[in-house]
C-alpha cells in the first residue's frame, strides 16, 4: 500500500531500521516490511477499522521521521 510517493519495501525497511536507531533486529524488520501488506489484510479480516481516505482506501500518514506515508491508523 502506497500513497503514490514512489515508496518501496526497501525504503520501508530503511526507514524502520533508522527510526529504531539501528537497535532493531534486521531479520525481524525485514520479515515485517516484506509481509506488511498481508499483515494489514489479516488485521482488516479480523475487524480492525482503519481510517479511510475519500476513495475508501486505508489512509496512510507519516510517523517517526519516515520519508513516505506508510503508517495505517485507526
PDB file with SEQRES, HELIX, SHEET and CRYST1 records, atoms N, CA, C and O in Angstrom:
SEQRES   1 A   74  UNK UNK UNK UNK UNK UNK UNK UNK UNK UNK UNK UNK UNK          
SEQRES   2 A   74  UNK UNK UNK UNK UNK UNK UNK UNK UNK UNK UNK UNK UNK          
SEQRES   3 A   74  UNK UNK UNK UNK UNK UNK UNK UNK UNK UNK UNK UNK UNK          
SEQRES   4 A   74  UNK UNK UNK UNK UNK UNK UNK UNK UNK UNK UNK UNK UNK          
SEQRES   5 A   74  UNK UNK UNK UNK UNK UNK UNK UNK UNK UNK UNK UNK UNK          
SEQRES   6 A   74  UNK UNK UNK UNK UNK UNK UNK UNK UNK                          
HELIX    1 AA1 UNK A    9  UNK A   19  1                                  11    
HELIX    2 AA2 UNK A   26  UNK A   45  1                                  20    
SHEET    1 AA1 2 UNK A  60  UNK A  61  0                                        
SHEET    2 AA1 2 UNK A  71  UNK A  72 -1                                        
CRYST1    1.000    1.000    1.000  90.00  90.00  90.00 P 1           1          
ATOM      1  N   UNK A   1       0.841  -1.168   0.000  1.00  0.00           N  
ATOM      2  CA  UNK A   1       0.000   0.000   0.000  1.00  0.00           C  
ATOM      3  C   UNK A   1       0.890   1.235   0.000  1.00  0.00           C  
ATOM      4  O   UNK A   1       1.799   1.366   0.819  1.00  0.00           O  
ATOM      5  N   UNK A   2       0.614   2.123  -0.918  1.00  0.00           N  
ATOM      6  CA  UNK A   2       1.409   3.342  -1.037  1.00  0.00           C  
ATOM      7  C   UNK A   2       0.493   4.522  -1.322  1.00  0.00           C  
ATOM      8  O   UNK A   2      -0.633   4.346  -1.787  1.00  0.00           O  
ATOM      9  N   UNK A   3       0.970   5.700  -1.046  1.00  0.00           N  
ATOM     10  CA  UNK A   3       0.235   6.933  -1.341  1.00  0.00           C  
ATOM     11  C   UNK A   3       0.834   7.613  -2.565  1.00  0.00           C  
ATOM     12  O   UNK A   3       0.988   8.834  -2.577  1.00  0.00           O  
ATOM     13  N   UNK A   4       1.174   6.842  -3.593  1.00  0.00           N  
ATOM     14  CA  UNK A   4       1.748   7.394  -4.824  1.00  0.00           C  
ATOM     15  C   UNK A   4       2.974   8.255  -4.534  1.00  0.00           C  
ATOM     16  O   UNK A   4       3.133   9.329  -5.115  1.00  0.00           O  
ATOM     17  N   UNK A   5       3.822   7.795  -3.656  1.00  0.00           N  
ATOM     18  CA  UNK A   5       5.034   8.535  -3.298  1.00  0.00           C  
ATOM     19  C   UNK A   5       6.294   7.785  -3.716  1.00  0.00           C  
ATOM     20  O   UNK A   5       7.368   8.030  -3.166  1.00  0.00           O  
ATOM     21  N   UNK A   6       6.178   6.876  -4.680  1.00  0.00           N  
ATOM     22  CA  UNK A   6       7.314   6.076  -5.133  1.00  0.00           C  
ATOM     23  C   UNK A   6       8.010   5.380  -3.967  1.00  0.00           C  
ATOM     24  O   UNK A   6       9.238   5.340  -3.891  1.00  0.00           O  
ATOM     25  N   UNK A   7       7.208   4.837  -3.071  1.00  0.00           N  
ATOM     26  CA  UNK A   7       7.748   4.109  -1.924  1.00  0.00           C  
ATOM     27  C   UNK A   7       8.079   2.682  -2.350  1.00  0.00           C  
ATOM     28  O   UNK A   7       7.683   2.243  -3.430  1.00  0.00           O  
ATOM     29  N   UNK A   8       8.801   1.966  -1.504  1.00  0.00           N  
ATOM     30  CA  UNK A   8       9.152   0.585  -1.795  1.00  0.00           C  
ATOM     31  C   UNK A   8       9.363  -0.169  -0.490  1.00  0.00           C  
ATOM     32  O   UNK A   8       9.485   0.436   0.575  1.00  0.00           O  
ATOM     33  N   UNK A   9       9.406  -1.477  -0.580  1.00  0.00           N  
ATOM     34  CA  UNK A   9       9.691  -2.312   0.585  1.00  0.00           C  
ATOM     35  C   UNK A   9      11.073  -1.965   1.140  1.00  0.00           C  
ATOM     36  O   UNK A   9      11.277  -1.946   2.354  1.00  0.00           O  
ATOM     37  N   UNK A  10      12.012  -1.693   0.244  1.00  0.00           N  
ATOM     38  CA  UNK A  10      13.366  -1.349   0.680  1.00  0.00           C  
ATOM     39  C   UNK A  10      13.373  -0.040   1.486  1.00  0.00           C  
ATOM     40  O   UNK A  10      14.048   0.057   2.511  1.00  0.00           O  
ATOM     41  N   UNK A  11      12.613   0.971   1.014  1.00  0.00           N  
ATOM     42  CA  UNK A  11      12.506   2.228   1.759  1.00  0.00           C  
ATOM     43  C   UNK A  11      11.856   2.011   3.116  1.00  0.00           C  
ATOM     44  O   UNK A  11      12.280   2.593   4.114  1.00  0.00           O  
ATOM     45  N   UNK A  12      10.820   1.165   3.151  1.00  0.00           N  
ATOM     46  CA  UNK A  12      10.137   0.855   4.405  1.00  0.00           C  
ATOM     47  C   UNK A  12      11.129   0.226   5.391  1.00  0.00           C  
ATOM     48  O   UNK A  12      11.162   0.592   6.566  1.00  0.00           O  
ATOM     49  N   UNK A  13      11.923  -0.709   4.908  1.00  0.00           N  
ATOM     50  CA  UNK A  13      12.939  -1.356   5.743  1.00  0.00           C  
ATOM     51  C   UNK A  13      13.926  -0.324   6.280  1.00  0.00           C  
ATOM     52  O   UNK A  13      14.193  -0.277   7.481  1.00  0.00           O  
ATOM     53  N   UNK A  14      14.467   0.504   5.384  1.00  0.00           N  
ATOM     54  CA  UNK A  14      15.467   1.502   5.802  1.00  0.00           C  
ATOM     55  C   UNK A  14      14.887   2.487   6.812  1.00  0.00           C  
ATOM     56  O   UNK A  14      15.534   2.800   7.811  1.00  0.00           O  
ATOM     57  N   UNK A  15      13.670   2.981   6.561  1.00  0.00           N  
ATOM     58  CA  UNK A  15      13.036   3.913   7.497  1.00  0.00           C  
ATOM     59  C   UNK A  15      12.822   3.276   8.862  1.00  0.00           C  
ATOM     60  O   UNK A  15      13.038   3.915   9.892  1.00  0.00           O  
ATOM     61  N   UNK A  16      12.396   2.013   8.867  1.00  0.00           N  
ATOM     62  CA  UNK A  16      12.127   1.321  10.128  1.00  0.00           C  
ATOM     63  C   UNK A  16      13.416   1.094  10.902  1.00  0.00           C  
ATOM     64  O   UNK A  16      13.449   1.296  12.116  1.00  0.00           O  
ATOM     65  N   UNK A  17      14.459   0.684  10.230  1.00  0.00           N  
ATOM     66  CA  UNK A  17      15.753   0.480  10.887  1.00  0.00           C  
ATOM     67  C   UNK A  17      16.272   1.802  11.460  1.00  0.00           C  
ATOM     68  O   UNK A  17      16.704   1.856  12.612  1.00  0.00           O  
ATOM     69  N   UNK A  18      16.228   2.868  10.652  1.00  0.00           N  
ATOM     70  CA  UNK A  18      16.730   4.169  11.106  1.00  0.00           C  
ATOM     71  C   UNK A  18      15.913   4.713  12.266  1.00  0.00           C  
ATOM     72  O   UNK A  18      16.479   5.232  13.229  1.00  0.00           O  
ATOM     73  N   UNK A  19      14.586   4.603  12.190  1.00  0.00           N  
ATOM     74  CA  UNK A  19      13.748   5.154  13.260  1.00  0.00           C  
ATOM     75  C   UNK A  19      13.916   4.385  14.563  1.00  0.00           C  
ATOM     76  O   UNK A  19      13.578   4.894  15.632  1.00  0.00           O  
ATOM     77  N   UNK A  20      14.432   3.171  14.483  1.00  0.00           N  
ATOM     78  CA  UNK A  20      14.724   2.379  15.677  1.00  0.00           C  
ATOM     79  C   UNK A  20      16.168   2.525  16.140  1.00  0.00           C  
ATOM     80  O   UNK A  20      16.662   1.733  16.942  1.00  0.00           O  
ATOM     81  N   UNK A  21      16.838   3.555  15.619  1.00  0.00           N  
ATOM     82  CA  UNK A  21      18.236   3.840  15.986  1.00  0.00           C  
ATOM     83  C   UNK A  21      19.135   2.628  15.772  1.00  0.00           C  
ATOM     84  O   UNK A  21      20.091   2.426  16.520  1.00  0.00           O  
ATOM     85  N   UNK A  22      18.835   1.818  14.753  1.00  0.00           N  
ATOM     86  CA  UNK A  22      19.641   0.647  14.377  1.00  0.00           C  
ATOM     87  C   UNK A  22      19.712  -0.404  15.490  1.00  0.00           C  
ATOM     88  O   UNK A  22      20.622  -1.233  15.510  1.00  0.00           O  
ATOM     89  N   UNK A  23      18.747  -0.364  16.415  1.00  0.00           N  
ATOM     90  CA  UNK A  23      18.720  -1.322  17.518  1.00  0.00           C  
ATOM     91  C   UNK A  23      17.824  -2.528  17.222  1.00  0.00           C  
ATOM     92  O   UNK A  23      17.937  -3.564  17.878  1.00  0.00           O  
ATOM     93  N   UNK A  24      16.944  -2.392  16.245  1.00  0.00           N  
ATOM     94  CA  UNK A  24      16.026  -3.485  15.915  1.00  0.00           C  
ATOM     95  C   UNK A  24      16.759  -4.607  15.187  1.00  0.00           C  
ATOM     96  O   UNK A  24      17.747  -4.372  14.492  1.00  0.00           O  
ATOM     97  N   UNK A  25      16.270  -5.806  15.355  1.00  0.00           N  
ATOM     98  CA  UNK A  25      16.814  -6.978  14.668  1.00  0.00           C  
ATOM     99  C   UNK A  25      16.500  -6.845  13.174  1.00  0.00           C  
ATOM    100  O   UNK A  25      15.329  -6.864  12.794  1.00  0.00           O  
ATOM    101  N   UNK A  26      17.516  -6.712  12.325  1.00  0.00           N  
ATOM    102  CA  UNK A  26      17.259  -6.530  10.887  1.00  0.00           C  
ATOM    103  C   UNK A  26      16.444  -7.660  10.267  1.00  0.00           C  
ATOM    104  O   UNK A  26      15.658  -7.422   9.350  1.00  0.00           O  
ATOM    105  N   UNK A  27      16.621  -8.880  10.754  1.00  0.00           N  
ATOM    106  CA  UNK A  27      15.849 -10.003  10.212  1.00  0.00           C  
ATOM    107  C   UNK A  27      14.361  -9.853  10.540  1.00  0.00           C  
ATOM    108  O   UNK A  27      13.506 -10.136   9.700  1.00  0.00           O  
ATOM    109  N   UNK A  28      14.058  -9.411  11.752  1.00  0.00           N  
ATOM    110  CA  UNK A  28      12.666  -9.198  12.150  1.00  0.00           C  
ATOM    111  C   UNK A  28      12.057  -8.042  11.363  1.00  0.00           C  
ATOM    112  O   UNK A  28      10.911  -8.127  10.921  1.00  0.00           O  
ATOM    113  N   UNK A  29      12.812  -6.971  11.187  1.00  0.00           N  
ATOM    114  CA  UNK A  29      12.322  -5.812  10.420  1.00  0.00           C  
ATOM    115  C   UNK A  29      12.098  -6.202   8.969  1.00  0.00           C  
ATOM    116  O   UNK A  29      11.111  -5.782   8.367  1.00  0.00           O  
ATOM    117  N   UNK A  30      12.980  -6.984   8.405  1.00  0.00           N  
ATOM    118  CA  UNK A  30      12.836  -7.448   7.021  1.00  0.00           C  
ATOM    119  C   UNK A  30      11.567  -8.278   6.870  1.00  0.00           C  
ATOM    120  O   UNK A  30      10.821  -8.109   5.906  1.00  0.00           O  
ATOM    121  N   UNK A  31      11.323  -9.180   7.830  1.00  0.00           N  
ATOM    122  CA  UNK A  31      10.113 -10.007   7.782  1.00  0.00           C  
ATOM    123  C   UNK A  31       8.864  -9.126   7.895  1.00  0.00           C  
ATOM    124  O   UNK A  31       7.884  -9.345   7.183  1.00  0.00           O  
ATOM    125  N   UNK A  32       8.898  -8.142   8.781  1.00  0.00           N  
ATOM    126  CA  UNK A  32       7.760  -7.242   8.952  1.00  0.00           C  
ATOM    127  C   UNK A  32       7.495  -6.446   7.682  1.00  0.00           C  
ATOM    128  O   UNK A  32       6.359  -6.392   7.211  1.00  0.00           O  
ATOM    129  N   UNK A  33       8.528  -5.829   7.125  1.00  0.00           N  
ATOM    130  CA  UNK A  33       8.327  -4.966   5.961  1.00  0.00           C  
ATOM    131  C   UNK A  33       7.968  -5.774   4.711  1.00  0.00           C  
ATOM    132  O   UNK A  33       7.175  -5.317   3.888  1.00  0.00           O  
ATOM    133  N   UNK A  34       8.536  -6.956   4.565  1.00  0.00           N  
ATOM    134  CA  UNK A  34       8.193  -7.811   3.422  1.00  0.00           C  
ATOM    135  C   UNK A  34       6.737  -8.273   3.487  1.00  0.00           C  
ATOM    136  O   UNK A  34       6.077  -8.421   2.459  1.00  0.00           O  
ATOM    137  N   UNK A  35       6.246  -8.499   4.708  1.00  0.00           N  
ATOM    138  CA  UNK A  35       4.911  -9.063   4.897  1.00  0.00           C  
ATOM    139  C   UNK A  35       3.860  -8.039   5.304  1.00  0.00           C  
ATOM    140  O   UNK A  35       2.729  -8.411   5.619  1.00  0.00           O  
ATOM    141  N   UNK A  36       4.211  -6.764   5.303  1.00  0.00           N  
ATOM    142  CA  UNK A  36       3.279  -5.722   5.762  1.00  0.00           C  
ATOM    143  C   UNK A  36       1.923  -5.775   5.048  1.00  0.00           C  
ATOM    144  O   UNK A  36       0.899  -5.674   5.723  1.00  0.00           O  
ATOM    145  N   UNK A  37       1.862  -5.927   3.722  1.00  0.00           N  
ATOM    146  CA  UNK A  37       0.535  -5.965   3.078  1.00  0.00           C  
ATOM    147  C   UNK A  37      -0.332  -7.128   3.559  1.00  0.00           C  
ATOM    148  O   UNK A  37      -1.525  -6.944   3.799  1.00  0.00           O  
ATOM    149  N   UNK A  38       0.247  -8.318   3.702  1.00  0.00           N  
ATOM    150  CA  UNK A  38      -0.562  -9.457   4.157  1.00  0.00           C  
ATOM    151  C   UNK A  38      -0.936  -9.311   5.630  1.00  0.00           C  
ATOM    152  O   UNK A  38      -2.018  -9.736   6.032  1.00  0.00           O  
ATOM    153  N   UNK A  39      -0.065  -8.721   6.436  1.00  0.00           N  
ATOM    154  CA  UNK A  39      -0.391  -8.463   7.843  1.00  0.00           C  
ATOM    155  C   UNK A  39      -1.562  -7.487   7.917  1.00  0.00           C  
ATOM    156  O   UNK A  39      -2.496  -7.688   8.693  1.00  0.00           O  
ATOM    157  N   UNK A  40      -1.508  -6.437   7.112  1.00  0.00           N  
ATOM    158  CA  UNK A  40      -2.587  -5.458   7.092  1.00  0.00           C  
ATOM    159  C   UNK A  40      -3.901  -6.107   6.657  1.00  0.00           C  
ATOM    160  O   UNK A  40      -4.939  -5.868   7.273  1.00  0.00           O  
ATOM    161  N   UNK A  41      -3.867  -6.915   5.615  1.00  0.00           N  
ATOM    162  CA  UNK A  41      -5.078  -7.607   5.162  1.00  0.00           C  
ATOM    163  C   UNK A  41      -5.649  -8.492   6.251  1.00  0.00           C  
ATOM    164  O   UNK A  41      -6.867  -8.564   6.416  1.00  0.00           O  
ATOM    165  N   UNK A  42      -4.794  -9.158   6.989  1.00  0.00           N  
ATOM    166  CA  UNK A  42      -5.274 -10.017   8.088  1.00  0.00           C  
ATOM    167  C   UNK A  42      -5.933  -9.182   9.178  1.00  0.00           C  
ATOM    168  O   UNK A  42      -6.962  -9.583   9.721  1.00  0.00           O  
ATOM    169  N   UNK A  43      -5.363  -8.038   9.503  1.00  0.00           N  
ATOM    170  CA  UNK A  43      -5.971  -7.165  10.508  1.00  0.00           C  
ATOM    171  C   UNK A  43      -7.350  -6.687  10.058  1.00  0.00           C  
ATOM    172  O   UNK A  43      -8.269  -6.594  10.872  1.00  0.00           O  
ATOM    173  N   UNK A  44      -7.501  -6.383   8.773  1.00  0.00           N  
ATOM    174  CA  UNK A  44      -8.804  -5.984   8.242  1.00  0.00           C  
ATOM    175  C   UNK A  44      -9.787  -7.143   8.377  1.00  0.00           C  
ATOM    176  O   UNK A  44     -10.935  -6.937   8.770  1.00  0.00           O  
ATOM    177  N   UNK A  45      -9.347  -8.363   8.054  1.00  0.00           N  
ATOM    178  CA  UNK A  45     -10.207  -9.541   8.192  1.00  0.00           C  
ATOM    179  C   UNK A  45     -10.646  -9.754   9.637  1.00  0.00           C  
ATOM    180  O   UNK A  45     -11.750 -10.234   9.896  1.00  0.00           O  
ATOM    181  N   UNK A  46      -9.774  -9.394  10.572  1.00  0.00           N  
ATOM    182  CA  UNK A  46     -10.103  -9.548  11.993  1.00  0.00           C  
ATOM    183  C   UNK A  46     -11.022  -8.437  12.504  1.00  0.00           C  
ATOM    184  O   UNK A  46     -11.487  -8.485  13.643  1.00  0.00           O  
ATOM    185  N   UNK A  47     -11.279  -7.441  11.663  1.00  0.00           N  
ATOM    186  CA  UNK A  47     -12.232  -6.407  12.017  1.00  0.00           C  
ATOM    187  C   UNK A  47     -11.650  -5.080  12.468  1.00  0.00           C  
ATOM    188  O   UNK A  47     -12.387  -4.221  12.952  1.00  0.00           O  
ATOM    189  N   UNK A  48     -10.344  -4.892  12.321  1.00  0.00           N  
ATOM    190  CA  UNK A  48      -9.758  -3.600  12.675  1.00  0.00           C  
ATOM    191  C   UNK A  48     -10.315  -2.545  11.712  1.00  0.00           C  
ATOM    192  O   UNK A  48     -10.296  -2.723  10.494  1.00  0.00           O  
ATOM    193  N   UNK A  49     -10.803  -1.463  12.276  1.00  0.00           N  
ATOM    194  CA  UNK A  49     -11.403  -0.402  11.472  1.00  0.00           C  
ATOM    195  C   UNK A  49     -10.379   0.718  11.308  1.00  0.00           C  
ATOM    196  O   UNK A  49     -10.200   1.547  12.200  1.00  0.00           O  
ATOM    197  N   UNK A  50      -9.720   0.729  10.169  1.00  0.00           N  
ATOM    198  CA  UNK A  50      -8.703   1.733   9.863  1.00  0.00           C  
ATOM    199  C   UNK A  50      -9.360   2.989   9.308  1.00  0.00           C  
ATOM    200  O   UNK A  50     -10.441   2.922   8.724  1.00  0.00           O  
ATOM    201  N   UNK A  51      -8.709   4.133   9.488  1.00  0.00           N  
ATOM    202  CA  UNK A  51      -9.165   5.367   8.842  1.00  0.00           C  
ATOM    203  C   UNK A  51      -9.084   5.164   7.338  1.00  0.00           C  
ATOM    204  O   UNK A  51      -8.192   4.480   6.836  1.00  0.00           O  
ATOM    205  N   UNK A  52     -10.024   5.765   6.632  1.00  0.00           N  
ATOM    206  CA  UNK A  52     -10.096   5.630   5.173  1.00  0.00           C  
ATOM    207  C   UNK A  52     -10.010   7.006   4.522  1.00  0.00           C  
ATOM    208  O   UNK A  52     -10.422   8.010   5.103  1.00  0.00           O  
ATOM    209  N   UNK A  53      -9.471   7.033   3.311  1.00  0.00           N  
ATOM    210  CA  UNK A  53      -9.417   8.294   2.568  1.00  0.00           C  
ATOM    211  C   UNK A  53     -10.735   8.500   1.825  1.00  0.00           C  
ATOM    212  O   UNK A  53     -11.661   7.701   1.966  1.00  0.00           O  
ATOM    213  N   UNK A  54     -10.819   9.556   1.045  1.00  0.00           N  
ATOM    214  CA  UNK A  54     -12.051   9.907   0.348  1.00  0.00           C  
ATOM    215  C   UNK A  54     -12.476   8.863  -0.679  1.00  0.00           C  
ATOM    216  O   UNK A  54     -13.626   8.866  -1.120  1.00  0.00           O  
ATOM    217  N   UNK A  55     -11.569   7.973  -1.065  1.00  0.00           N  
ATOM    218  CA  UNK A  55     -11.883   6.903  -2.019  1.00  0.00           C  
ATOM    219  C   UNK A  55     -12.168   5.573  -1.345  1.00  0.00           C  
ATOM    220  O   UNK A  55     -12.405   4.570  -2.018  1.00  0.00           O  
ATOM    221  N   UNK A  56     -12.147   5.562  -0.009  1.00  0.00           N  
ATOM    222  CA  UNK A  56     -12.420   4.332   0.731  1.00  0.00           C  
ATOM    223  C   UNK A  56     -11.196   3.462   0.975  1.00  0.00           C  
ATOM    224  O   UNK A  56     -11.308   2.384   1.557  1.00  0.00           O  
ATOM    225  N   UNK A  57     -10.025   3.922   0.533  1.00  0.00           N  
ATOM    226  CA  UNK A  57      -8.791   3.175   0.769  1.00  0.00           C  
ATOM    227  C   UNK A  57      -8.279   3.442   2.177  1.00  0.00           C  
ATOM    228  O   UNK A  57      -8.532   4.508   2.739  1.00  0.00           O  
ATOM    229  N   UNK A  58      -7.571   2.496   2.741  1.00  0.00           N  
ATOM    230  CA  UNK A  58      -6.966   2.714   4.048  1.00  0.00           C  
ATOM    231  C   UNK A  58      -6.022   3.905   3.944  1.00  0.00           C  
ATOM    232  O   UNK A  58      -5.149   3.948   3.078  1.00  0.00           O  
ATOM    233  N   UNK A  59      -6.210   4.872   4.841  1.00  0.00           N  
ATOM    234  CA  UNK A  59      -5.411   6.087   4.796  1.00  0.00           C  
ATOM    235  C   UNK A  59      -4.037   5.838   5.416  1.00  0.00           C  
ATOM    236  O   UNK A  59      -3.887   4.993   6.298  1.00  0.00           O  
ATOM    237  N   UNK A  60      -3.059   6.568   4.952  1.00  0.00           N  
ATOM    238  CA  UNK A  60      -1.681   6.445   5.432  1.00  0.00           C  
ATOM    239  C   UNK A  60      -1.181   7.805   5.886  1.00  0.00           C  
ATOM    240  O   UNK A  60      -1.640   8.840   5.403  1.00  0.00           O  
ATOM    241  N   UNK A  61      -0.229   7.797   6.826  1.00  0.00           N  
ATOM    242  CA  UNK A  61       0.387   9.034   7.289  1.00  0.00           C  
ATOM    243  C   UNK A  61       1.846   8.788   7.624  1.00  0.00           C  
ATOM    244  O   UNK A  61       2.286   7.649   7.781  1.00  0.00           O  
ATOM    245  N   UNK A  62       2.585   9.884   7.729  1.00  0.00           N  
ATOM    246  CA  UNK A  62       3.980   9.797   8.172  1.00  0.00           C  
ATOM    247  C   UNK A  62       4.002   9.575   9.675  1.00  0.00           C  
ATOM    248  O   UNK A  62       3.087   9.987  10.388  1.00  0.00           O  
ATOM    249  N   UNK A  63       5.034   8.932  10.141  1.00  0.00           N  
ATOM    250  CA  UNK A  63       5.203   8.703  11.567  1.00  0.00           C  
ATOM    251  C   UNK A  63       6.671   8.400  11.830  1.00  0.00           C  
ATOM    252  O   UNK A  63       7.306   7.673  11.066  1.00  0.00           O  
ATOM    253  N   UNK A  64       7.207   8.953  12.901  1.00  0.00           N  
ATOM    254  CA  UNK A  64       8.564   8.615  13.330  1.00  0.00           C  
ATOM    255  C   UNK A  64       9.659   9.002  12.360  1.00  0.00           C  
ATOM    256  O   UNK A  64      10.670   8.305  12.274  1.00  0.00           O  
ATOM    257  N   UNK A  65       9.493  10.084  11.630  1.00  0.00           N  
ATOM    258  CA  UNK A  65      10.539  10.544  10.734  1.00  0.00           C  
ATOM    259  C   UNK A  65      10.611   9.829   9.403  1.00  0.00           C  
ATOM    260  O   UNK A  65      11.596   9.974   8.679  1.00  0.00           O  
ATOM    261  N   UNK A  66       9.595   9.063   9.067  1.00  0.00           N  
ATOM    262  CA  UNK A  66       9.600   8.369   7.781  1.00  0.00           C  
ATOM    263  C   UNK A  66       9.503   9.369   6.637  1.00  0.00           C  
ATOM    264  O   UNK A  66       8.882  10.424   6.767  1.00  0.00           O  
ATOM    265  N   UNK A  67      10.120   9.025   5.526  1.00  0.00           N  
ATOM    266  CA  UNK A  67      10.113   9.882   4.350  1.00  0.00           C  
ATOM    267  C   UNK A  67       8.792   9.782   3.584  1.00  0.00           C  
ATOM    268  O   UNK A  67       8.367  10.749   2.952  1.00  0.00           O  
ATOM    269  N   UNK A  68       8.156   8.637   3.640  1.00  0.00           N  
ATOM    270  CA  UNK A  68       6.945   8.377   2.870  1.00  0.00           C  
ATOM    271  C   UNK A  68       5.812   8.024   3.832  1.00  0.00           C  
ATOM    272  O   UNK A  68       6.045   7.538   4.938  1.00  0.00           O  
ATOM    273  N   UNK A  69       4.586   8.279   3.387  1.00  0.00           N  
ATOM    274  CA  UNK A  69       3.409   7.899   4.186  1.00  0.00           C  
ATOM    275  C   UNK A  69       3.237   6.393   4.072  1.00  0.00           C  
ATOM    276  O   UNK A  69       2.995   5.868   2.985  1.00  0.00           O  
ATOM    277  N   UNK A  70       3.363   5.699   5.201  1.00  0.00           N  
ATOM    278  CA  UNK A  70       3.217   4.248   5.175  1.00  0.00           C  
ATOM    279  C   UNK A  70       2.573   3.690   6.423  1.00  0.00           C  
ATOM    280  O   UNK A  70       2.469   2.472   6.567  1.00  0.00           O  
ATOM    281  N   UNK A  71       2.131   4.563   7.345  1.00  0.00           N  
ATOM    282  CA  UNK A  71       1.522   4.096   8.581  1.00  0.00           C  
ATOM    283  C   UNK A  71       0.003   4.177   8.491  1.00  0.00           C  
ATOM    284  O   UNK A  71      -0.564   5.253   8.300  1.00  0.00           O  
ATOM    285  N   UNK A  72      -0.643   3.028   8.630  1.00  0.00           N  
ATOM    286  CA  UNK A  72      -2.100   2.974   8.717  1.00  0.00           C  
ATOM    287  C   UNK A  72      -2.456   3.351  10.155  1.00  0.00           C  
ATOM    288  O   UNK A  72      -1.664   3.160  11.078  1.00  0.00           O  
ATOM    289  N   UNK A  73      -3.657   3.886  10.323  1.00  0.00           N  
ATOM    290  CA  UNK A  73      -4.056   4.297  11.671  1.00  0.00           C  
ATOM    291  C   UNK A  73      -5.550   4.143  11.853  1.00  0.00           C  
ATOM    292  O   UNK A  73      -6.318   4.063  10.894  1.00  0.00           O  
ATOM    293  N   UNK A  74      -5.937   4.105  13.124  1.00  0.00           N  
ATOM    294  CA  UNK A  74      -7.346   3.941  13.488  1.00  0.00           C  
ATOM    295  C   UNK A  74      -7.796   5.149  14.289  1.00  0.00           C  
ATOM    296  O   UNK A  74      -8.955   5.220  14.700  1.00  0.00           O  
TER     297      UNK A  74                                                      
END                                                                             
